[in-house]
Amino acid sequence: MPIPRVAIVGRPNVGKSSLMNMLAGAKVSIVDPTAGTTRDRVSAIVDLDPPFRGDEPKVVEFVDTGGFGAYVAAGGRYDEVGNDLAKLTGDIETQIAMAVEGADLVLFCVDAQAGVTPQDQEIARLLREHRLGRQRDAKKKREGETKRGKKAGVRAGAEEALGMPRTTDDHGQSRLKGPPVRIVATKVDGPRWEAHAHELSELGFGDPIPVSAKNNYFRREFVNEVWSLVPRVEIEERDRSLADLYVAIIGKRNAGKSTLVNRLAGEARMIVSEIPGTTRDAVDVKFELDGRVLVAIDTAGLRRKRSFQGAIEWYALDRLQRAVDRSDVVLLLIDATEKISQVDEHLAMMAQKAFKPAIIVVNKWDAAEGRVGANGKVVTPKAYETYLRRELGGLAHAPIAFMSGQTGLNVKKTIDLAFELREQSRSRVTTGKLNRLVRSILDTRGPTDIRGRFAKVFYVAQTGVEPPTITMVVNHPDLFTPAYLRFLMNRFREEMPFSEVPIRIVVRARRQTEDDLRSADEGGEGQTIRVTRGRKGVEQRVQGKRVGKAAPATAELGEELLSDEHSKVVEIDQFSDDAEDYFEDEEK
């Protein structure tokens, strides 16, 4: 049985997104007083705590929706360049209707401080008739029908085409069937608003549930009531893990991110519009492809920060960054019909700094292939790849996929490639192989300086995955310059099974605290931690900046070889090539 789904609906600015964030315990939806902030369906899976000890929590999926009647009943109809946002009203209402149809429970949010408005009454009527957001669809079905007697048949045909279930009442009349609805009296910020909350019962859905997401007033009672209203289901471990792969889809405005998500999901899951900046939240869309469960995270289209209009775009940027951080693979969408911009470079840098496997996806390729470019030559995949490598040098290791989200060209192959990158980032190389590889590299081209110092490597091991992390314990960390580290990474990609994913190299002195190793996570790819010794003790420097003193300590890996009992310098040639000498379970 699937996870119970609860849809949160209501007019704009009644506190739906605040309620969603309170239930999820995180900033899932963007909260802003601007009407129409939420447009798509934003979902979150929550473990609802039981009201009594001994009961089990219930797993529930909450779905936040846009405000019904946005840009029509409220201001802010036009954006900064004059686009009429009212064009999105029908799409927002359709998303609301789809959330209601797939819900096991509907929470109809009404502002207790504002009282019942005509728009609330209209939404209540639509919920009772189970026609929320469907008038526009029914109207389209009726276009061209001029005879009055055919209207009822057209309406019934529209309902049937939309898959709206029907039931029979006690009088034998056929009526549409829908999920139960409960009124949520929002913004009940204290005792003086409780009486106003009970006035909302006039809408005809029973006693309202008062709550305040702002100060958590009546929060426990609200959660207990919702817990009692949703069914309990047994969730398999596969359902709890949510997905086999998380993919963050990032790109500038109108790059085709929402179109790609809809193509993957097989339905109109995201609003697609020619109006730039239609998507604002980071929306998780779960779907199954060839027996594998994926979550595609659709993010807001980015533009230059100096062009941001208000706080909503800053919130959207924060959601985008967090989507990259929690993803397994990043799809950087490039519009093939436009030049690489500063925004594309910024997004590539974002994926690079997060050490996430990335695919440079050239979208709308069907519209660009075969056209004559600026140089007067026909655009080909090879020529475009050369262009991308020149403009996006930070992702030189990332594979390039040419596809079209509109037609489905190479979409499945791109997802298969994302799975391959995820497996590369989880790959491990035995310590013996690493030692042999580093030994051969140093023999061929080892780092030196003008003072005649030569680098000696005491220990090399892979200390992490996602990203693959190679830790090297050396005599002089400052010899391993950024240029030499890039040389090492290129060699590692040639010889090891993670040629297309980011690699983190940590260079350590022979003795330093484990906190220094963890601090490498804060730097970029190929960061060097250097430790020097003087009369005043041991001083730690990260990329030339003094950050404190480092007390002598053993390494986390190879502790038996680097402890104080083995103060004699041990070079790499004296290490065993057998990985079992270092990791007891590495070969298991």
N, C-alpha and C positions, 0 to 999 in steps of 0.2 A: 504494500500500500504506500502511495507517495506521501511526502511530508505535507501536513495540513498547511493551507495557504490562507493568509488573512490580508485582505485588501483594505487600505486606508484611503478614503475618498472624502471629498468636500470641496467647497469653493476656495478661491485663493486666500492665502493669509489667515487661515484658521488654526494653524499649528500642526499640520500633518507631518512635515519634515522634522519638526522638533520632537513630536511624539515618536517618530521612527528612530531618531537618534537616541532617545531615552530608552526605548526597548532594546535596541542593539548594543547600547553601552559604548557607542563609538560614533564618530562624525561620518555617517554613511551618506546622508543627504545634505545638500547645501541649504543653509537656513539664511534667508535674507528677506527683509520686508518688501522687496520688489515683487509685485504680482507676476506670476508666471515663471518663477525661478526654477521650479521643477517642471520638466516637460515629459521625460521618458519615465518608464516604470523602473524604480530603484528597489531592489530586493535585498534582504538580509535574512540569514537563517539564525534563529535565536533559541537557546535553551531556556524555556520559561521555568522559573523556580516554582515548586509546589507551595500551596498555602500552609500545609501541615508537614511536620517532620514524618518521615517514613514513606511519603509519596515520592514518586519518581518525577523528575523534570520532563516536560514535554517539548519536543523539537517542533518549532513552528517557523514557517517562512512568511515574513511580513513584506508587503509590497506597498511602497509609497508611490503615489500617483500625482500628476499635475492637478492644479486647481481647475475645477469645472467652470468654463466661461472665462478663462484667462484671456486678456487683451480685448475682451468685448465689454465685460461688466466693470473692468478696472482700467486705470490709466497705464501709461507706458506702452502704448500700442505701437509706436514707431521706434526703431533703434537709432543709433547715432548717425547712420548714413541714409535714413529715410525708408528702410525696408518695413513693410507692413507686417507686423508680427501676428496680426489677426489671421493670417493665412495658416498659422500653425494650430489654430483653435480646433479645427476638425480632427487633425492628427492627434492632438492631446486628448480629445474626448474619445477617440477610438482606442487609445492606449488605456484610458480609464475603463472603458467597456470591456476590453480584453482581460483586465485585471479582475473585474467583478465577475465575469463569466467563469474564470478559472479558480475562484476563491471558494473556500469552505465557510468563510465568515467575512462579513463586510463591516468595518468600523466607519460609520458616517460621522465625521468630525464637524462640530458646530461650535462657534465661538460663544461661550456663555456670557462674556462681557458685552458683546454686540447684540445678543439675542437672535431670534429667528428673523431672517431676512427673506425677501421674495425669492432670492436665488436659492436659499436653503429649502424653501418650500418646493421650488421646481425640482431640485435634486431629489427630495423625498418622494415626490410624485413619480419621477422616473424610476427610482429604486423600487417603489411598490409595483409599478407596471413592468419592471424588469426590461426597461428600454433605455437605460442610461447610455448616452453617446451614440444611439443607433438611429436617431431621426435623420441625420445626414445620409446614412447609408440607405435608409428606406426611401428618402427623397430621390436619391439617384436611381433607385429601382423603379420609381414611379415616373421618371422623366419620359416624356413622349406619350404617356397615357392620358387621353383626353376624356374618355367616357367615365362618368362617375361610378357606374356599376362595376367597373373593373378595379377600382381602387382597393377594395378589401382583398381581392385576390392577389393583387400586386404586393400589398403589405404582408400577407401571409407568405408569399413566395420569397420575399426579402428575408423574413425571419427564418424560413427554412434554409435558405442559402447561407445565412450567417450561422447556422448550426445552433439556434437558440432553442433549448429544450422546452417542452410544454407538459402540463399536467392537467388533471380534471378535478374541479372543485366539488363540493357537496351537492351542488345543483346540476352537475353534469356539464358545466360550461368548461370549455378548453381555455386554459390560462397559461401564460409563460411561467416557467419554474426558475427560481434563482436561489442563491444562498441566503441564510438568515442575516438580518441587518440589526446592528445595535448602534444607538446614538452615543457618541463620546463628547461630553461637554468639556471642551478644552479651555485653557486659560482660567481655570478655577484656582486662582493664586492664593486664596485664603477663605476663612469661614464666611465672609460677607458675600462671596459669590456662589455659595452653595444653593441658596434659594433660586438664584437665576438659572442654575444648572437644571433644576427640576422643572422649570418652565418649558424646557425643550421637549418634554414628553408629548406636547401637543402635535408633534410631527408624526406620531402614530407608530413608533417602534419600541414602545415600552419605556421603562425607567432609564434615563441617561446614566452613563458611567462618568462621574466627574474625575478630572485629573488636571494637573499642571505639570507640563514638561519643563517649565522654567525653574521651578523650585521644588519639584518632586512631591508636591502636595497631593495626597491620595494615590501616590504611585503604587504602594503595596496593594491597596484594595483594587486598583485597576488591573495590575498583573494577575491577581488572584481570580478576578472575574474573567479575564481572557483565558486563563488556564482552564477554568471550568467549562468554557464554551467550545474549546477545540477538542477534537478527538485525540486519543492516544494511539500511536502507531509504533510498531517495532521497526527501528531503523537499522538496516544492515550496515556493517562496517564500511562497505563500499560507498553507501550513501553519505555516511558521516565524513568520509575523506573528500567528499564533494566532487573531485575531478582527478583525472590522470595527468592533466596538464593545464596550467594557467598561462594564458597568452595575453599580454598587454598590447593593445593596438593604439599606437600613437602617431601623430602627424599634425600638420598645420590644418587650418580651416579648409573645408571642402576637398580634402584629399581622398574621401571615399571610405572613411572608417565605418560609419553606420551602415553604409551599403554592404560592405564586406561582412559585418556582423549579421545582418539580415540574411545574406546569402548562406552563411554558415548555419544559422539557426533554422533556416527554411521557412521563416515567417517574418512579418513586419514587426520585429521586436523593438527596433529603434526608429525614431522619427527621422526620415530623410527629406531634406529640403534644400533648395538652392540658397536659402538665407544663411550666411556665414554664422558660425557659432551656435547652431541649433542645439547640439548636445552640450550639456554643462556638467552633469554629474559623471562620475566614473561608474558605469553600469556593468554589473556582472551578468553575462548571458550564458546559461548552461545548456549544452546540447550534446548529442551523441553522434559520433562519426566512426563508422566501421567498428562498432563495439567498444570504442574508447570514449570516455566522458571527458569533455573539455569545458573550460570556462574561458570565454573571450571577454576581456575587460575593455569595453568601449570608453574612450576618454574624450574630453573636450578638445576641440581643435585649438591649437596654440597660435598666437600671433605675437608680435614684438611687444615687450612689456610697456614701452612708452605709449602704446596704442590702447592699453587696457582702459575699459570704461567701468569704473566702480569696483566694489569689493567682490562681486560675483566671479569675475574673471580670475582674481587672485585665489579665491576658494577653488575654482576649477583647476588652476595650476597646481595647487597643493594636492588635490585628488589625483591628478595625473602623475605627480611624483610618487605618491604612495602606491598607485597602481603598478608602476615600474618596479618598485621595491618588493612587492609581494608576488610578482609574476615569476614564472620559470623561464619564459622566452619573451622577447620584445619584438614586435613587428613594427618597423619604422616605415610608414607609408609615404611614398614619394609620388607626387602628381606628375605623371610622365608628360603632361601637356604644358608644364611650367618649368621655369629654371629653378635650380637649387637655391634656396633662400637662406638668410641668416637664421630663420626659425628652424629649418631642417637641420642646420649645423648644430643649433642649440639642443635639439632633441637627440641628435646622435651623441653629443657630449653627455647628455643625461643618462642614456643607456650605458655609455662607456664608464662613467663614474660609478654606476651601480653594479658594475661587473656582471651584467646580465648578457646571456647569449642573445644576439640580435640578428634579424634578417632584414636586409634592405629590400623592401617590397615596392617595386615599380608598378603602381596601380594605373589603371586606364591605359594600359599598353595597347589595347586594340585601337585606341584613338590616336596613338602616336607612331606606331610602327609604320614604316613606309613613307612617312612625311619627310619633307625636305627641311633640314635643320638650318641653323643660323650660318653654318659654314657652306651652305649650298649643296651638301651631300645628304643622301637618303639616310634616315635614322635606322640603325640596326642594333640588335642586342649587344654586340661586341663594342660598337662605338659608344653606346650609352653606358656600358660598364666602365669603359675608360674614363668617361666623363664623371661618373660617380666616384671612382677611386681617386680622382684628382680633387674633387670637391669635399669628400667625406673621408679624409685621410685617417681620422681617429678610428674608423671601423674598417680598416683595410683587411682585417681577418674575416669580416662578416660575409656570408654568402648573399648573393643577389637573386631575387625571384621576380620574374616578369609575369604579371597577372592582371586580371580584370574582375573586380568584385561585381560589376554590373552583369557581365555575361557568364561568370564562373570560370573563366580561363585560368587554369593552373592553380585554382584555389585549394583543391585537395592536395596537390603536390606540395604546396607551400606549408600546409599543416603537417604533412609527413616530414618535411624538412625540419620543422620546429621540434618534433619528437626526436629526431636525430641529434639536434643540438643539445636538447635536454640530456640525452644519454651521454654525449661527449662531456658535458659539464660535470657529470657524476662519475666519470671514469677515474680509475686509480692506476698508478704505475708503481711497480715494486721498487723498493729501495735499491736493490741490486742493479736494476736497469738504469735507474737515475744516476747512481754512482759511476757506472761505466760510461754513460753519456757525458756527464760533466767532466770526467777524466779526459775523454777524447777531445772535448771542446777546449779545455785548458791547455792540453798538449798542442793543439793546433793554433789557438789564438787566445792566450790568457791576458788579463788586464795587467798593465804596468803603469808606472808614472816616471817623471823626469828624475826622481831620486833613486831610481833603480830598484824599487820594491817590486816584488812579485807576489801575486795572490796565491794563497794556499787555502784549499777548502777542506775543512775537517769533517763535515757531515752534510749530507743532502738527503732530504726526504719529502714526500708529499704529505703535507699536514692538514689538508682539507680539500673538500670538493664544493662545487657550486659557489664560487668558481674554483677550479683546480689551483691549489696553493702549494708552491714549492718553497721550502725553507732551506736556506744555505747558511751554515756556520763557517765563517771564514776568519782569516787573520787580520785583514785590513778592509773593512766594509767600504771605506771611502774610495777604494780602487774600482768598485763596481758602480760606475757612472751611469746616468740614464741611457746614454748611447750604448754602453755595453750591455745593459739589461735588455734593451730592445733587440740587440744581437742574440742574446741568450733565448729570449722568447721566440724569436724566429726559428732558432734551431730546435727548441722544444716542440714547436708546432710541426716541424718537419719529421721529427722522430717519435712523437708520442700521440696518443689517440684523442687529442683535443686541439685539432688544428684550426677550428673555426669558432672557438669560444674564447672569452677573455681568460687570461692567466695572471695570477698574482704571484710575484716573486718577493720573498722576504729575505733580506740579507742581514745576518746577525753576527755580532762579535761572539767570541768563544764563551764569555760569561756575561750575563745580564738577566734582569728579572723577566718573568713571563708577562708582566704588564706591558713591556716594550713590544713583545710579539703581537699582543692584541691591539696595540696602538697602530699597527700597520694597516688595520682595517679602515682607519680614518683617512688614509692617503690614497693616492692614485696608483695606477698599475705600474709596477716596477719601482715602488718606493724603497729607499734604502735607509735602514737604521744603522747609524754609526756610533760606536762607543770608543772613546779615547781614555787613556790613563795618564795621570800626572801626579805631581806631588800632593795635590789636594784631593786625590781620590779618583773615582771613575765618573766620567761625565758623559751623559747621553746626548746625542745630537740627531735630530730627524731632519734630513735634507738641509744640513748646515745650521739649523737653529738649535740653540741650547734649550732643553726641556727638563733638565734635572739630572740628579745623580742616579746611577744604576748600581745596586748592590750586587756582588757576585752571586750567581745562582746557576743551577744546572738547567739544561734544556729539557723541555717536556719530552722530546723524543731522543733516544740515545743517551739517557741519563747515566747509564752505567759507564759510558765512555767519556762523559764530560764532567764527571763529578770531581770534587777536590782530591779524591784518592787517586785520580788519574791526571795529575797536573802536567804530565809529560805531553808535549805536542804530538798529536796523532794525525797524520795526514791521510788523505782519502785512499791512497794505495794500500794502507794497512787495514782497511775495512773489508769485511766479508761481503761477497757478492750475493750471498744467500739471504733473501728477505726474511726468512724465518728466524734469523738471528736477531732481528729487531722487532718484528711484530709476530706474536704467536698465532694470531688468527687471520693474518693477511691472506693466506692462501686458502682459507676455509670457505 
